[in-house]
Amino acid sequence: MILCITHSQDFYTVDLFFEYLSSKNISFYRLNSDQLNHSQKINVSPNSFTITDLNGNTIYSKDIKAVWHRKAWRVKPPEYLDESFSDIFISEYETLKTNLFSLLEHLPWINPLENEKKIDANKMLQLSIAEKNGLKIPETLFSNDEVQIRNFLNEKCNGKAVAKLHGVLSKNMSGENMVSTMIIGQSNIENLSDVIYSPMIFQPYIEKEYELRIVYLDGEFFAGKINNSENTDWRVTQENYFWSVDHLPQDIEMNLTSMMKEMELYFGAIDMIKSTDGAYYFLEVNPQGEWGMLQKELGFPVAERIADHLLKRIEDHEE
């Protein structure tokens, strides 16, 4: 059995994954991370666990052969629960979730959980590793210091920068529930005084030919480009945008592969920019990033490749 850790609002990508496994008669179980709560009966022992869902279906940890950590959400408390108890509810169920997942660490994962957490939580580490492996990165400052930020804008950005929050992630590709990146220039530089309450990442604004969303899967690449040369983030305003296949230069693929191996990630959704001068800039890698639009619009078989990768690693693990 392959365990897919996702959430209750996830669709399309996981559906393709399950359809492919079904076609090969491979069993699977969908575990919605936000519903790993009072709605299920959960029993965790030092060496095993069982989960029984609302329909009476029970899975046993001993039957799980591999894990796809697709996308995890925080446990959701019931609406009727007193607000004063919600923090305790969430804390205890999240702890239960951690204990449960730890019993599967010896199995093949996409991605190994600790590696994923380390990389996803540290954009500065990402940039450092990327540069170490030959990729071009923008000058970057993560700061709450208005004076130093102003100096950075003047000395590194020619007065025009992109600012974004580190820890705010979109829940989908439509821009909902997402704080967009923004351009900081002379017209709104006075707003920097609020940065003491929310440190931000600042980088020079790069004149771009197009943006890239690249799926990396253990040395294999699926690269799509979107014709966004004006906005800082195509996900906020998607009108008149379209995806097309891109073929990365060999040296970029080699450097990305080297970077991902150092990060010890099998999978990642990588964002890059091709600038108007022809340079490729690495921006970030999201170990749980979205790629459904690349499969839907460009026909990339990402879901199938993820399944094949896990099946191959199950074989290797059991030899």
N, C-alpha and C positions, 0 to 999 in steps of 0.2 A: 504494500500500500504506500502511495505517495501522499504526504500530508501537505496541503496548501494552506498557509496562514495568510488570511486576507481580512476583509471587513464586509459588513452587511450591505454596503452601497457599491461594492465592486461588481463590475460586469464586463462583458465583451472579452477582455483578455483572458480572464479565468475561464470563461465559457469555452473559448477556443482550446485552451489547455486541457480542460476536462473532456471535450469532444475527441481530441486526439488520443488521449489515454484510453478512452472507451473504445475507440477503433482498434486499439491494440490489446483489448481485454486486460488492461492494467487497472487495478482498484485504486481509488483515491478517496480522500476525505477533505471537505472544505471546512476549515475552522475559522469562523468569523471572530476576530480578536476582540471586537467591541462587545460581542455577545458571550464572551467567556466569563459569565457572571452567574447570578442567581437563576437564570433561565436554563442552566444545565447542571447536571449532577457530576461533580468533579472529585476524584479521589486520587491523591498523589502519595506514593510511598517512596522510600529511599531508592528503589530500583525500578519502579514502574508507575503507570497511571492509567486510569480509565476515565472516559468522558461519555456521558449519556445525554443526548439532546432531547428536545421536547417531544419528538416523535418516537422516543424509546430506542433509537439507534445507539449502540455502544461501540466505541473504538478502544482498542487496547494498544498501549505503547509498543508492546512486543511485535505487533504486526506492521509497524511503520518502518519503511526501508530508506526513505529519503524525505527531505523537507524543501519545499519552495516557499521562502519567506517573501511572499509577493508584496504585501503592504499591511502593516499593523496599525490599528487605531487603539486609542485608550479605551479601557473597559467603560461601558456606559451604565450608570446606576439607574434604577427604576425611577420613574417620574414621581411616584407616590412617596419615595423615601424622604424623610426629613432632611433638609439641607445641612443641618448641623452634623449629620452622620455621613454625608456624601463623601467627604474627604477620607474617612476611615474605610468606607466601602471600596472606594477606588484604590486606596493604598493596599488593602489586604488582597483584593483580587489581582492587582498588578503583581504583587509578591507571589501569589499562587501561580500566576502565569509564568513568571521567571523561573520558579522551581520546576514547573512542568516542562518548559522548554529545555532546561539544563539536562534533563534526562535523555534528550535526543542529540546532544552535542557530538556524540561519537559517530553519528550518521552523516552521509553526504547532505550538505545544505547549499542552497543558493540564496544568500551568501552565508558563510559562517557568521553567526550572530555577533560575536564580539568584534570581529573585523569590521563588520558593517557599521556597528555603533561608533567605533573609533573614527572611522572615515567620515561618516555622515555628520557627526557632531563637530567637525573641525575643518572649516573651509581653509584656514591658514595652512594646516597640514597638507590638505589636498594641493594647494598651490605650490607649496614647497617641494612635494614629491614630484609634481608635474614638471617643474622647472629642473629639478635634479635629473629627470629622464629626458631632457632635451626639448621640452615643449615651451613655447613662448607664452608667458602670462602677463597680464596687465600689472602695472604698478598698483599696489594695494595697501590701504590703511584701514584698520578696524579700530575705531576710536570713539571716545565720548568727549574729547578735548577740542573745544571749538577753535582755539588758537592754532593748534597743530593741524586741524582739518583745513582751516583757511590757508595756512602755509602750503599744505599738500595740494590744494586746488590751484594755487598760484604757481607753484614750482613744478608740479608733475602733470597737471591737467589743463594747463592753459585756460583756467577759469571755467572749465566745463567738465563735470564729473557725473558718473552714475553712482547713486547711493541705493543701498538695499539692506534690508534686515537679514541677519544671519539665520535665525531660527524659525522664520515664518514660512511654512510650506503650503502650497496649494493642495486641495483635496482632489482636484480634477483638472483637465486640460482646458476648461472653459473660462478659467480665471475666477471662479467663485471661491469665496473664503480665502482670498489671496491678497496680501499687501504687495502691490506691484513695485518694481524698481522705479526709481524716479531720477530725473536729470536735475542736477544742482548747478545753477549758473548765477550770473549777476542779478537776475530778476527775482530769485528766491533765496539768495544766500543768507538773508537775514533770519531765515527759519532755523538756522543751525543752532540757535541757543537752546532749542529743545532736545538736542542730542544727548545732553547729560542724563536724560530720563530713558533714553533708548539708544545705546551705542549702535553704530551702523558701519557697514563696509563701504568704502569709497574707492573708486577706480576711475581712471581717465575715460572720457567718452571716446569710443573708437568708431571712426567712420567705417561702416561695414558694407560689404557687397551682399552678404546674406548671413543668416544664422543657421547653425547645424544642430540637430539632435541625432546623436550617434548611439546606437545600441551595441555594446560590447558583450560578447559571450564567449569567454575562454579562448580568445584569439581570433574570433570571427566578428566581423563588423557588418552592421546594417546602418547606413548613413542616409539621412534625409535632410534636405535643405529647404528652407522656407523663405519666400521672397520678401523678407522684412528688412529693409535697409534704413528705415526711419525711426520706428518706435523702439524703446529700450527693451520691451518684452512683448513678443508677438501674442502671448496668451491673453493679454488684456483686451486687445482689439484685433479680432481675427478676420474682419471683413476684407475681402479681396486677396486674402492670402491663400497660397496653395503650396503643397509639398511636391518635391521632385527628388528623384534619386541622385545621390552624389557619390562620387568615387574619390576616396581620400588618397592623397599622395602616399607612396609606400613608406617614406620616412615618418610621416605622421602616424600611420598605423603601427609601425615598429615602436615609436616612442610611447604611444598610448598603451600598447601591450606591455611594455616594460613597466610603465606606471601602475597599471592594474595588477600586475604580478607582485610588485612591491607592496601595494595596498592589500594584497591577498584577497582580492575579490574576483569571483568568477563572472559576475554580471554587473553592469552599470549602465545608466543612461547619462551620456556625456554631452554637455553643452559647450559648443565652440563658436567662434565668430571667424569668418573669413573677411579680413579688412579690405578696403579699397586698394591697398598697396600689395595685395596678394598674400599677406601673412595670415597664418592660422593662430588664433589665440584660444588657449584653454581657459574656460571659465569655472566649471565645476563638474563633479560626477555625483549623481544621485543613485545610491545602491538599490533604491526601490522606485526609481523614476518611471514615468509614463512612456509608453511606446505604442499604445494601441493605434494611434493615428498613423504610424508608419506601416503597421500591418494592414490597416483598413485602406489607406490611400495609395500605398505603394506595393502592397502584396508581399511584404517581407514576412517569411514564416517564423516569426520570433517565438510564438507560443509553442510551436512544434519543436523548434530547436532547444528550447528550455527543457521540454519533456525528454527529448532524446539525450540531452546532456545528463540529466538526472538518472535516466535508465542505464546509461553507460557507466556512470559512477557507482550505481548499485552493483552492477556486474563486477567492477573492479574491487569494490569493498568486500564482496562476498567470496572472492577468490582466495 
